[in-house]
Amino acid sequence: MVKDVSLGQRKFDNSKRYFYALVVALSLFFFGFFISYGIHAFEFQKTSVLQDSVFYNFYKTQLSYELFNNSNCSSDYLDQIGKSLDFQGSMLANLENKFGKDNKYVKERKAYYSLLELSHYEEMKKLNNKCDLNKSFILFFYSNDKDYLDYSVKVGNILSYLKKANPNVLIYSFDVDSVDPLVHKLVLKYEIEDPVLVIIDGKYRLTSIHNIDEINEYL
Amino acid sequence: MREWLIRVVYASVFFGFFALSFYILTFISGIKRKIPQLKDSQLPKATVIIPAWNEEDSVEKTMESILKSEYPHFEVIFVDDGSKDRTYELAKKYKSDSRVSVFTKKNGGKASALNLGISKAKGDIIFTMDADTRVHKLSMKRMARYFTSPEVMSVTPAMLIDSEGNKMTFLRRMQAIEYYLGIFLRKVFATLNAIYIAPGAFTVYRKEFFEKYGGYNEGNITEDLEMALRIQSKGFRTENAPNANIWTFGPANFKSLSKQRVRWYTGLITNFYDYRRMVSRKFGDLGLLVLPIGWITIMFAIFILLTTVITSGINAVKYVLYLNSINFGFSGFFNITLRGFERFIFQFISNPLIIFVSFSFLATVLYMEYAERKTGKIKDLKRNLAIFFFVFGPLFCYWWCVSFFKIIFKRAVTWR
């Protein structure tokens, strides 16, 4: 007949294995984050290289105008730089999302990015005035503060679509909380009180946007 | 809310890694484990009980397969559980073999048919076998050899999906992968003395256990699971014979697969609840790790599905509102640039969860490698592993949810 087995006899196969498994699990867990951060570090590096490249190209263009009085009206070159800036913008948005808006390196890169945007804005405006390119300029001031984040994202999405639908519209985004003194001066220049604001061609100020038509009206 | 969700997911991932590491370490230590085995002359007399209800399509294949078994002395008891088709007539054909007895009774469920078979059995060990199952000719021997210690009360085989003569549909391929993964886990659980699921398709028990602790619970929809938990709760051992291949047909369409899974999972939840006292250090690795992981898996599956449905719903509403804000314009919608693609890939591969899923994926490749070495290769199965992960994974969550709600709202769960 079957003999009763006392549960007191039930042993762990190897109780030390719990500790070893914990060590392996922790290693795997941190290794996963390490890989993720490694990819982001690579992204940081790539952003810096791209920004340096855009800066060099701006400098070269400016010198070209000054030295050789370049009268070419083509905006191709600036369009290319604009695309590169868009790409950098999305990279920075990812990095900000990953490391947080208060991260020292994110702040540095964003400040640099804002300068590049302003340079592009100025160059494009000059070319537009000189050659009558019929471009519209939108300055988009946003905030990553949690009270304004959802609305900022919403307006950002509408503007992204606007740019896709209308290539003659140029959009420059600035974080109102940026540490960069130039952006701060820009905020003061436009007397920005609402953290989310759209300025069209330097004249029209829109604070409450819920539909693309509200912007199209002024273009 | 989002932060809170991420914390829950990461905590679950960490717990999953802990279990994964524990299982792999157990497997490595189990390689050296020497299990004494009976010789041919020591093999006990066996009875194979085959309960059947409306199995006319498979009964002949099952009978022929079991009768070809190279086991020294065994009898087969076929119990027709009030079938409405030709199951009983087809089974009667085998009565000419002196080892076969065929009974028929009023329909009362699989457990009642098994109990009838147990009451007629003359063997010292009892194999229970589904009527849609095929066995390797050496599987009975390979399993019975484990009955060396009186503590070993049952032995489980390596369960596989039958690809012989059956069309390997997409769903069957997915089940084949799942069964493959189960072979690794069952081996690990055997090392830990923590097997808490014995396949109803083919498992062997000592007859003494039924005599002392009673037969199958006739009110239980997963009577085999209840039996495995009962064996563990009494302090006995269930071993595993990873080289004892058995093949089951596996549901071919989604409806029958869903029915099977909801029955299994409902049975698992109710039996887990009935044996909740086993979640305790007193039950060794089973009580401290294996059963709690079972509970956590159920809860996590339900949590993931519900949060995915809710967040997808919220995102869908947000997206419609966005489309409304751009007057449902689609300019540039399909304009996929190389840089845009690069952004997508970067975001994808830099997501820690994707990296963690990749680790788990690698682990399952190892599980499959082990199963292939033990049971043989099924063509192209590894190639389907990624599909299994992304298609069957959400389906598991869905079946767990359905089962959980069936229990809460006391809805009936049927066999077919």
Chai-1 contact restraints between the chains, C-beta under 6 A:
chainA,res_idxA,chainB,res_idxB,connection_type,confidence,min_distance_angstrom,max_distance_angstrom,comment,restraint_id
A,V2,B,E208,contact,1.0,0.0,6.0,A-B,restraint_1
A,V2,B,F209,contact,1.0,0.0,6.0,A-B,restraint_2
A,V2,B,K212,contact,1.0,0.0,6.0,A-B,restraint_3
A,V5,B,G235,contact,1.0,0.0,6.0,A-B,restraint_4
A,V5,B,F236,contact,1.0,0.0,6.0,A-B,restraint_5
A,L7,B,G235,contact,1.0,0.0,6.0,A-B,restraint_6
A,L7,B,K282,contact,1.0,0.0,6.0,A-B,restraint_7
A,R10,B,G284,contact,1.0,0.0,6.0,A-B,restraint_8
A,F12,B,G284,contact,1.0,0.0,6.0,A-B,restraint_9
A,F12,B,D285,contact,1.0,0.0,6.0,A-B,restraint_10
A,D13,B,L192,contact,1.0,0.0,6.0,A-B,restraint_11
A,D13,B,D285,contact,1.0,0.0,6.0,A-B,restraint_12
A,R17,B,L25,contact,1.0,0.0,6.0,A-B,restraint_13
A,Y20,B,L25,contact,1.0,0.0,6.0,A-B,restraint_14
A,A21,B,F18,contact,1.0,0.0,6.0,A-B,restraint_15
A,A21,B,S21,contact,1.0,0.0,6.0,A-B,restraint_16
A,A21,B,F22,contact,1.0,0.0,6.0,A-B,restraint_17
A,A21,B,L25,contact,1.0,0.0,6.0,A-B,restraint_18
A,V24,B,S21,contact,1.0,0.0,6.0,A-B,restraint_19
A,A25,B,F17,contact,1.0,0.0,6.0,A-B,restraint_20
A,A25,B,F18,contact,1.0,0.0,6.0,A-B,restraint_21
A,A25,B,S21,contact,1.0,0.0,6.0,A-B,restraint_22
A,L28,B,F17,contact,1.0,0.0,6.0,A-B,restraint_23
A,L28,B,F359,contact,1.0,0.0,6.0,A-B,restraint_24
A,F29,B,F14,contact,1.0,0.0,6.0,A-B,restraint_25
A,F29,B,F17,contact,1.0,0.0,6.0,A-B,restraint_26
A,G32,B,P352,contact,1.0,0.0,6.0,A-B,restraint_27
A,G32,B,I355,contact,1.0,0.0,6.0,A-B,restraint_28
A,G32,B,F356,contact,1.0,0.0,6.0,A-B,restraint_29
A,F33,B,P352,contact,1.0,0.0,6.0,A-B,restraint_30
A,I35,B,I355,contact,1.0,0.0,6.0,A-B,restraint_31
A,S36,B,S350,contact,1.0,0.0,6.0,A-B,restraint_32
A,S36,B,P352,contact,1.0,0.0,6.0,A-B,restraint_33
A,S36,B,I355,contact,1.0,0.0,6.0,A-B,restraint_34
A,I39,B,S350,contact,1.0,0.0,6.0,A-B,restraint_35
A,H40,B,S350,contact,1.0,0.0,6.0,A-B,restraint_36
A,F87,B,R339,contact,1.0,0.0,6.0,A-B,restraint_37
A,S90,B,R343,contact,1.0,0.0,6.0,A-B,restraint_38
A,N157,B,Y322,contact,1.0,0.0,6.0,A-B,restraint_39
A,I158,B,S325,contact,1.0,0.0,6.0,A-B,restraint_40
A,Y161,B,I326,contact,1.0,0.0,6.0,A-B,restraint_41
A,K164,B,S331,contact,1.0,0.0,6.0,A-B,restraint_42
A,K164,B,G332,contact,1.0,0.0,6.0,A-B,restraint_43
A,A165,B,S331,contact,1.0,0.0,6.0,A-B,restraint_44
A,N211,B,S325,contact,1.0,0.0,6.0,A-B,restraint_45
A,I212,B,I326,contact,1.0,0.0,6.0,A-B,restraint_46
